[in-house]
Amino acid sequence: SIAKELKPYGVRVNLLQPGGAVNMRGESDPSLLPYDIIVPAAVFLASDGSQDMCGEMIVAKEWKGR
């Protein structure tokens, strides 16, 4: 609903479901995704390459890029 509300103002709202890189205490957790999987998806969402995306969810561990 936030994406729909802000789209007319040129604001893109997307969700990156990373799986996490650290636990709630800030400690590394081997069961969570490493940064080298999360960062490329986050950079893509911040880039012009995602300019046509709004209201989407990217699952980092499944994301293969565009």
N, CA, C and O atoms as a GROMACS GRO file, in nm:
protein
  264
    1SER      N    1   0.082  -0.120   0.000
    1SER     CA    2   0.000   0.000   0.000
    1SER      C    3   0.086   0.126   0.000
    1SER      O    4   0.047   0.228  -0.057
    2ILE      N    5   0.203   0.120   0.064
    2ILE     CA    6   0.292   0.237   0.065
    2ILE      C    7   0.343   0.264  -0.076
    2ILE      O    8   0.352   0.380  -0.118
    3ALA      N    9   0.378   0.158  -0.149
    3ALA     CA   10   0.426   0.175  -0.286
    3ALA      C   11   0.321   0.242  -0.372
    3ALA      O   12   0.352   0.332  -0.450
    4LYS      N   13   0.198   0.198  -0.359
    4LYS     CA   14   0.088   0.254  -0.438
    4LYS      C   15   0.064   0.401  -0.401
    4LYS      O   16   0.037   0.484  -0.488
    5GLU      N   17   0.076   0.432  -0.274
    5GLU     CA   18   0.051   0.568  -0.227
    5GLU      C   19   0.159   0.666  -0.272
    5GLU      O   20   0.129   0.782  -0.302
    6LEU      N   21   0.285   0.620  -0.278
    6LEU     CA   22   0.396   0.710  -0.309
    6LEU      C   23   0.437   0.712  -0.455
    6LEU      O   24   0.510   0.802  -0.497
    7LYS      N   25   0.392   0.616  -0.534
    7LYS     CA   26   0.430   0.608  -0.674
    7LYS      C   27   0.400   0.736  -0.752
    7LYS      O   28   0.482   0.776  -0.834
    8PRO      N   29   0.285   0.802  -0.732
    8PRO     CA   30   0.258   0.925  -0.806
    8PRO      C   31   0.360   1.037  -0.779
    8PRO      O   32   0.372   1.130  -0.858
    9TYR      N   33   0.434   1.027  -0.670
    9TYR     CA   34   0.535   1.127  -0.634
    9TYR      C   35   0.675   1.088  -0.681
    9TYR      O   36   0.773   1.156  -0.651
   10GLY      N   37   0.683   0.977  -0.754
   10GLY     CA   38   0.812   0.932  -0.805
   10GLY      C   39   0.895   0.855  -0.704
   10GLY      O   40   1.014   0.834  -0.724
   11VAL      N   41   0.833   0.813  -0.596
   11VAL     CA   42   0.904   0.737  -0.493
   11VAL      C   43   0.878   0.589  -0.517
   11VAL      O   44   0.763   0.545  -0.522
   12ARG      N   45   0.987   0.513  -0.531
   12ARG     CA   46   0.974   0.369  -0.549
   12ARG      C   47   0.989   0.300  -0.414
   12ARG      O   48   1.079   0.331  -0.336
   13VAL      N   49   0.900   0.208  -0.387
   13VAL     CA   50   0.904   0.131  -0.263
   13VAL      C   51   0.906  -0.016  -0.300
   13VAL      O   52   0.812  -0.068  -0.360
   14ASN      N   53   1.015  -0.083  -0.264
   14ASN     CA   54   1.030  -0.226  -0.289
   14ASN      C   55   1.080  -0.292  -0.162
   14ASN      O   56   1.127  -0.224  -0.070
   15LEU      N   57   1.070  -0.422  -0.157
   15LEU     CA   58   1.111  -0.497  -0.038
   15LEU      C   59   1.223  -0.592  -0.075
   15LEU      O   60   1.214  -0.666  -0.173
   16LEU      N   61   1.329  -0.590   0.003
   16LEU     CA   62   1.439  -0.685  -0.012
   16LEU      C   63   1.432  -0.780   0.106
   16LEU      O   64   1.455  -0.741   0.220
   17GLN      N   65   1.400  -0.904   0.077
   17GLN     CA   66   1.396  -1.005   0.182
   17GLN      C   67   1.532  -1.074   0.181
   17GLN      O   68   1.554  -1.167   0.103
   18PRO      N   69   1.622  -1.029   0.267
   18PRO     CA   70   1.759  -1.078   0.260
   18PRO      C   71   1.785  -1.211   0.329
   18PRO      O   72   1.878  -1.281   0.290
   19GLY      N   73   1.707  -1.246   0.427
   19GLY     CA   74   1.741  -1.363   0.507
   19GLY      C   75   1.833  -1.323   0.621
   19GLY      O   76   1.852  -1.400   0.716
   20GLY      N   77   1.888  -1.205   0.613
   20GLY     CA   78   1.972  -1.150   0.720
   20GLY      C   79   2.118  -1.184   0.703
   20GLY      O   80   2.153  -1.283   0.639
   21ALA      N   81   2.203  -1.102   0.759
   21ALA     CA   82   2.346  -1.125   0.758
   21ALA      C   83   2.400  -1.138   0.899
   21ALA      O   84   2.504  -1.199   0.922
   22VAL      N   85   2.327  -1.080   0.994
   22VAL     CA   86   2.364  -1.089   1.136
   22VAL      C   87   2.236  -1.112   1.215
   22VAL      O   88   2.127  -1.082   1.168
   23ASN      N   89   2.251  -1.164   1.335
   23ASN     CA   90   2.132  -1.186   1.417
   23ASN      C   91   2.094  -1.057   1.490
   23ASN      O   92   2.159  -0.953   1.471
   24MET      N   93   1.992  -1.063   1.571
   24MET     CA   94   1.940  -0.943   1.638
   24MET      C   95   2.042  -0.879   1.733
   24MET      O   96   2.029  -0.761   1.765
   25ARG      N   97   2.141  -0.954   1.778
   25ARG     CA   98   2.243  -0.899   1.867
   25ARG      C   99   2.363  -0.844   1.791
   25ARG      O  100   2.460  -0.800   1.852
   26GLY      N  101   2.357  -0.848   1.656
   26GLY     CA  102   2.468  -0.799   1.575
   26GLY      C  103   2.578  -0.899   1.556
   26GLY      O  104   2.687  -0.864   1.510
   27GLU      N  105   2.553  -1.025   1.591
   27GLU     CA  106   2.654  -1.129   1.577
   27GLU      C  107   2.634  -1.203   1.445
   27GLU      O  108   2.520  -1.220   1.400
   28SER      N  109   2.742  -1.245   1.383
   28SER     CA  110   2.732  -1.325   1.261
   28SER      C  111   2.665  -1.457   1.294
   28SER      O  112   2.690  -1.518   1.398
   29ASP      N  113   2.580  -1.500   1.204
   29ASP     CA  114   2.509  -1.627   1.222
   29ASP      C  115   2.526  -1.707   1.094
   29ASP      O  116   2.476  -1.666   0.990
   30PRO      N  117   2.596  -1.820   1.100
   30PRO     CA  118   2.622  -1.898   0.978
   30PRO      C  119   2.497  -1.949   0.908
   30PRO      O  120   2.503  -1.986   0.791
   31SER      N  121   2.385  -1.951   0.976
   31SER     CA  122   2.263  -1.998   0.912
   31SER      C  123   2.196  -1.888   0.829
   31SER      O  124   2.100  -1.914   0.757
   32LEU      N  125   2.247  -1.764   0.841
   32LEU     CA  126   2.190  -1.652   0.767
   32LEU      C  127   2.273  -1.626   0.641
   32LEU      O  128   2.387  -1.670   0.631
   33LEU      N  129   2.215  -1.555   0.547
   33LEU     CA  130   2.281  -1.530   0.419
   33LEU      C  131   2.402  -1.439   0.435
   33LEU      O  132   2.398  -1.345   0.514
   34PRO      N  133   2.510  -1.467   0.361
   34PRO     CA  134   2.628  -1.380   0.365
   34PRO      C  135   2.604  -1.253   0.284
   34PRO      O  136   2.516  -1.248   0.197
   35TYR      N  137   2.682  -1.150   0.315
   35TYR     CA  138   2.664  -1.021   0.250
   35TYR      C  139   2.682  -1.027   0.099
   35TYR      O  140   2.620  -0.948   0.028
   36ASP      N  141   2.764  -1.118   0.047
   36ASP     CA  142   2.787  -1.122  -0.097
   36ASP      C  143   2.664  -1.168  -0.175
   36ASP      O  144   2.661  -1.157  -0.298
   37ILE      N  145   2.564  -1.219  -0.107
   37ILE     CA  146   2.437  -1.252  -0.170
   37ILE      C  147   2.340  -1.134  -0.157
   37ILE      O  148   2.264  -1.106  -0.250
   38ILE      N  149   2.343  -1.067  -0.045
   38ILE     CA  150   2.249  -0.959  -0.018
   38ILE      C  151   2.287  -0.829  -0.090
   38ILE      O  152   2.200  -0.763  -0.147
   39VAL      N  153   2.414  -0.793  -0.089
   39VAL     CA  154   2.458  -0.665  -0.141
   39VAL      C  155   2.422  -0.643  -0.289
   39VAL      O  156   2.372  -0.535  -0.322
   40PRO      N  157   2.445  -0.739  -0.380
   40PRO     CA  158   2.409  -0.712  -0.520
   40PRO      C  159   2.261  -0.680  -0.540
   40PRO      O  160   2.227  -0.594  -0.622
   41ALA      N  161   2.174  -0.746  -0.467
   41ALA     CA  162   2.031  -0.718  -0.478
   41ALA      C  163   2.000  -0.579  -0.423
   41ALA      O  164   1.917  -0.507  -0.480
   42ALA      N  165   2.064  -0.540  -0.314
   42ALA     CA  166   2.042  -0.406  -0.255
   42ALA      C  167   2.094  -0.298  -0.349
   42ALA      O  168   2.028  -0.195  -0.367
   43VAL      N  169   2.210  -0.320  -0.410
   43VAL     CA  170   2.266  -0.222  -0.504
   43VAL      C  171   2.173  -0.208  -0.625
   43VAL      O  172   2.150  -0.098  -0.674
   44PHE      N  173   2.120  -0.320  -0.673
   44PHE     CA  174   2.027  -0.315  -0.785
   44PHE      C  175   1.906  -0.229  -0.750
   44PHE      O  176   1.865  -0.145  -0.830
   45LEU      N  177   1.848  -0.250  -0.633
   45LEU     CA  178   1.730  -0.172  -0.595
   45LEU      C  179   1.760  -0.022  -0.582
   45LEU      O  180   1.672   0.061  -0.604
   46ALA      N  181   1.883   0.012  -0.548
   46ALA     CA  182   1.922   0.152  -0.534
   46ALA      C  183   1.963   0.214  -0.668
   46ALA      O  184   1.983   0.335  -0.676
   47SER      N  185   1.976   0.133  -0.771
   47SER     CA  186   2.024   0.181  -0.900
   47SER      C  187   1.911   0.218  -0.994
   47SER      O  188   1.794   0.192  -0.967
   48ASP      N  189   1.948   0.279  -1.106
   48ASP     CA  190   1.850   0.312  -1.210
   48ASP      C  191   1.798   0.187  -1.279
   48ASP      O  192   1.696   0.192  -1.347
   49GLY      N  193   1.867   0.076  -1.263
   49GLY     CA  194   1.822  -0.050  -1.323
   49GLY      C  195   1.688  -0.097  -1.270
   49GLY      O  196   1.621  -0.178  -1.334
   50SER      N  197   1.649  -0.048  -1.155
   50SER     CA  198   1.521  -0.087  -1.096
   50SER      C  199   1.416   0.024  -1.108
   50SER      O  200   1.315   0.022  -1.037
   51GLN      N  201   1.440   0.120  -1.196
   51GLN     CA  202   1.351   0.237  -1.204
   51GLN      C  203   1.208   0.202  -1.241
   51GLN      O  204   1.117   0.279  -1.211
   52ASP      N  205   1.187   0.089  -1.305
   52ASP     CA  206   1.050   0.049  -1.342
   52ASP      C  207   0.984  -0.041  -1.238
   52ASP      O  208   0.871  -0.086  -1.256
   53MET      N  209   1.054  -0.067  -1.130
   53MET     CA  210   1.000  -0.154  -1.024
   53MET      C  211   0.938  -0.070  -0.914
   53MET      O  212   0.996   0.029  -0.870
   54CYS      N  213   0.821  -0.110  -0.870
   54CYS     CA  214   0.758  -0.046  -0.756
   54CYS      C  215   0.657  -0.144  -0.697
   54CYS      O  216   0.574  -0.199  -0.770
   55GLY      N  217   0.665  -0.166  -0.569
   55GLY     CA  218   0.574  -0.258  -0.502
   55GLY      C  219   0.614  -0.403  -0.519
   55GLY      O  220   0.529  -0.492  -0.508
   56GLU      N  221   0.742  -0.428  -0.545
   56GLU     CA  222   0.790  -0.564  -0.566
   56GLU      C  223   0.869  -0.614  -0.446
   56GLU      O  224   0.916  -0.535  -0.364
   57MET      N  225   0.882  -0.745  -0.437
   57MET     CA  226   0.965  -0.806  -0.333
   57MET      C  227   1.072  -0.890  -0.401
   57MET      O  228   1.043  -0.973  -0.487
   58ILE      N  229   1.197  -0.868  -0.362
   58ILE     CA  230   1.309  -0.947  -0.410
   58ILE      C  231   1.357  -1.034  -0.295
   58ILE      O  232   1.385  -0.985  -0.186
   59VAL      N  233   1.366  -1.164  -0.322
   59VAL     CA  234   1.423  -1.257  -0.224
   59VAL      C  235   1.570  -1.273  -0.263
   59VAL      O  236   1.600  -1.331  -0.367
   60ALA      N  237   1.660  -1.223  -0.180
   60ALA     CA  238   1.802  -1.215  -0.214
   60ALA      C  239   1.860  -1.350  -0.254
   60ALA      O  240   1.937  -1.357  -0.351
   61LYS      N  241   1.827  -1.456  -0.183
   61LYS     CA  242   1.890  -1.584  -0.214
   61LYS      C  243   1.842  -1.642  -0.346
   61LYS      O  244   1.906  -1.732  -0.400
   62GLU      N  245   1.730  -1.592  -0.399
   62GLU     CA  246   1.677  -1.640  -0.527
   62GLU      C  247   1.705  -1.542  -0.641
   62GLU      O  248   1.686  -1.577  -0.757
   63TRP      N  249   1.751  -1.421  -0.609
   63TRP     CA  250   1.770  -1.317  -0.708
   63TRP      C  251   1.892  -1.345  -0.792
   63TRP      O  252   2.001  -1.371  -0.740
   64LYS      N  253   1.874  -1.340  -0.923
   64LYS     CA  254   1.986  -1.367  -1.015
   64LYS      C  255   2.029  -1.242  -1.090
   64LYS      O  256   2.118  -1.248  -1.174
   65GLY      N  257   1.968  -1.128  -1.060
   65GLY     CA  258   2.002  -1.006  -1.130
   65GLY      C  259   1.917  -0.992  -1.256
   65GLY      O  260   1.835  -1.077  -1.288
   66ARG      N  261   1.940  -0.884  -1.324
   66ARG     CA  262   1.864  -0.858  -1.448
   66ARG      C  263   1.957  -0.840  -1.562
   66ARG      O  264   1.912  -0.818  -1.675
   0.00000   0.00000   0.00000
